[in-house]
Amino acid sequence: MTPTQTPPRDNLIGSLFMIGAMAAFAVEDSFVKAAALTLPVGQILILFGLGGALCFALSARASGAALFPRAALSRVMQIRSLFEITGRLFYVLAIALTPLSSATVILQATPLLVVAGAALVFGEQVGWRRWSAIVIGLIGVIVIVQPGSDAFSALSIFAIIGMIGFAGRDLASRAAPKSLGTAILGFYGFLALIVAGVAFSLWEAKPFLWPTPVASLWLVGAILAGVGAYAMLMRAMRVGDVSAVTPFRYTRLLFGIGLGVFVFGETPTTATFVGAGLIVVSGAFIMWRGKRITAP
């Protein structure tokens, strides 16, 4: 075993953390969707953001990190916050107003946009094969949305805008100052959620409601699931090889579709399954091709 080779056990642990993170993210989405049945979306974003920011603030302080370092005001972090606000707001709208299964599937195209953005913004080498895979994956999104057909819903655009926001956030995170740790990035991510909630509340102009005990449980569950998912995701990326653990991101499809069917009574269409297949195959090929190119 070479010094740079990751032990198989670490890759296994990293993969399990990744699967756990994807399951927790799907549970978070379900709790948010359930809370949106009785509470305004803007209020959900604010309360969810406050809870998540508090959790990450406590984690950062426990590790001795400053909550408001100068690096947090950098231009890259401002761009990251803008994308975070866009992604969070529109994805929450998507899961609140459209089937959870279709919103989850569309979100899985985010890595395709990240690879395309890395080529355009950071000048990374992306050959014609991976560009072709990116196009095929985006065709999968079009298949799900079905523009121009009777099945088309303008609300599905929310999931696409959310996907673009998350892709931009991930690209900006890569360029973020190295001095900002996971807890600080999570803290500012949830602060952006509060900003998104305030902005949408002002636009929507709906009065806040006192959460029922059940709605309060949904919100607490969403916060705990979201923070746990984020922590497991970071753990997965640090324990195992990126190429070994990243493919397990697509298990979120299974959890999202399963919860949509069994909890919310959704019936995914054939187009959803076909589009999901195109997205997963494209993403898997891009990861395989990238690993092959970088292999010694």
N, C-alpha and C positions, 0 to 999 in steps of 0.2 A: 504494500500500500504506500503510495507516494504521500509526502507530507501535506499536500493540498487536497487530497482525496477525502471526502466526507465519509465517515463510517456508515454502513447500511442501516445500522440501528438509529442513527441520528436522522437519516432520511425518512425512516418509518415513523419516528416520533413527530417529525415536522409535518408529514402527510396527515397524521391523525389530528394534529393541531389545526391544520388547514380545513379538514373536514368538519371538525368541531366549530371552527369560525364560521364556515358557510351555513351550518345548521343554525347557529345562533343569529346570524344575519337574517335568515329566513324567518325565524321566530320573532325577531325584532319587527320585521315588516308586517307580520301577522298582527302583532299587538298594536302597531300604529294604525293599521287598517281597521281593527276593531274599535279603537278609541275614536276614529274619525266618524263612526256611525252616530256619535252623540256630541262630539266636540268640534268646534271650528278648527280648520287645518292650521291657521296661524297660531292659535292657542297651543295646539299640540307641539308645533315646532318650538315655541318659546319654552314650554315646560320641559320638553325633551332635551333642548339645548342646555337649560339651566342644570338639570340633573346630570347630564353627561359632563358638562364643564366642571361641576363640583367634584365629581369622581376623579377626573384627570388632574384637577388642581391639587387635590389631596395626595394623589400619587406623585405628582411632581415635587410637592413640598416635602414629602416623605423621603425622596431621594436627594433633597437638598438643592433642587433646581429652582432658579428664579422664574416667577410666572410672567414677568414683563421685561425680558432682556431686550437690549437694543436691536439684536438680530431679528426679533419678531416684527419690527417695523420696516424691515427691508422691502424693496420693491417686489421681490419674488414672493414674499409672504403676503403682500397685498394682493398680488395676482392670484395666489393660491386661495385666499379668502374669498375673492370674487367668484372663482370657479366653484368653491365649496358651497357658497350661498346658492348659486344657480343649480348645482347638482342636487343638493339636499331639498330645496324647495320644490323643484319640478318632479323629483322622484317620489317625494311624499304625496304630491298631488296625483301622480300616476297610480300609486298603490291605493290611494283613497278613492279614486274615481273610476279606475279601470280594473279588470281582473288581475289579481296578484300574479297568476301564472304567466300572463303575457308580459307584464311589466318586468318580472324577474328574468324572463328569457331575453328581452331586449337589452337589459342591463349587462348581460354576459358578453355583449359586443364591445364593451369598454376596452378590454386589452387590445383589440384590433386597432382602435383609434389611438391608443397609447403608442403602439409600435409605429403607426403612420406618423404621429406627432414627433416621436423620437427621431425619425428620419428627417422630417422637415425642419424641426427646431434645433435639434442637437447634432444633426449631420451624421447620424448613425447609418451604417451600411445596410440597406434593405433592397435585396435583388428583386428581379421581376417575378420570381416564384412567390415570394412573400407578399409582394404588392397584389398579385393575382388572388392570393388567399384572403387578403384584406377586402378586396372587392367582392369576392364570393360571400364572405361573412356579412358584409353590409347588404348584399342582395337578400340574405336571410332575414335581416331586419325588415326590408321592404316586403318580403313575403308575409311576414307576421302582420304588418300594418295594413297591407292590401289597399294602397291608395287607388282611388278611382273606382273601387268596387262598392257594392251595397253593404259589405261588411266593414267598410272603413269607418273609423271613429276618430274625429279630430282630437279627442282626448288622449289618444295613443301618442300624439306628438309630445306630450309631457314626459313620457318615458325616454324618448329620443333626446330631448333637451337635457334631461337629467343625466343620461349617459354621457353626453358631450361635456357637461359640467364636471363629472367625476373623472373623465379622461384628462381634462385640463388640470384638475387638482393633482392627479397622480404625476403628471409631467412636472408641475410646479414643485411638488414635494421632492422630486429628484434633484431639482436645482436649489432647494432650500438650504440655508446655512447648516453645515454639519454639526454645529454646536447645539442645535435644537433637537432634543431627544423625542422619543415616541410620545411621552406623556404631554410634553409641551405642544406638539403638533396636534394631538388629540384635544387638548384644552382649547386651542384656537379654532379647531374644526367645529367644536360644539358651540363656541362663541359665535361663529358664523351662522350657525343654525338659529341662534336667538335673533340675530339681525334679520335673517330671512323671515322668521316668524313675525317680527315687528313690522317689516315692510309689507308683508302679505296681509297682515291684520288691518293696516291702514288702508290698503287698497280694497280689501273685501268689506270693511266697515261692518263686521258682525260683532255683536256684543259677546264678551267672554261669559262662559257658563261655569257654574260651580260643578266640578266633576263629581259624578256619582261614585259610590264606593267601587263599583265594577270598573268604571272608566279609569279611576285612580290606579287600580290594580294593573290595567292594561298599560298605563303610562310608566308605572314603576317597572313592570316587566320589560317594556321596550328599552328603558334606560339600562337596566342590568344586562339584558341580552346584547345591546349595542356595545356597551363598554367591554363586556366579556368577549364578544366577537372580535373587537379591535385588538384586544390584548392577545388573543390566540392567534390572530393573523400575524401580528408582529413577531410573536414567538415562533411561528411556523417558518417565517422568512429568515429568521436568524439561526435556527437549529439545522435545517436541512438545506440542500442545494436548491437554488431557485428553480432550476429545470426539473427537479424531482418533485417539488411540492406544488408548484404553480398549476399543473394540470388538474389538481383536485379542487381548484376554484369552481370548476364546472359542476361539482356536486350540489352547488346552490340551486341549479336547475331542478334537480330531483326534489330537494326540500321545498322549494318555492311552488312547484307544480303540485306536489303532494299536499301541502297545506292548503293551496287554493282549491283543490278538488275535495278533500275530506273535511276541511273546516268551513270553507265558504261556499261549498256546493258548486264550484265552477266546472265547466266542461270545456277543456282546451280544444281548439279546432285543429283540423288536419294541418292548416297553414302554420299554426303555432309549432307543431311538432316538426314539420319540414324546415321551417326557419331555424328552429333550435338546432336541428341536425347540421345545417349549413354553418351556423355560428360555431358550434363545438368542433366540427371537423376542421374548419379554417383556423381556429385558435390553436388546436392541437398541432396542426401542420406547421404553423408559424413558430411554436415553441420547439418542435422537433428540428426544424430547419435552422433555427438560431443556435441550438445546442450543437448541431453538426458543424456549422460554420466556425464556431468558437472553439471546437474541440482541438487539442494539440495534435 
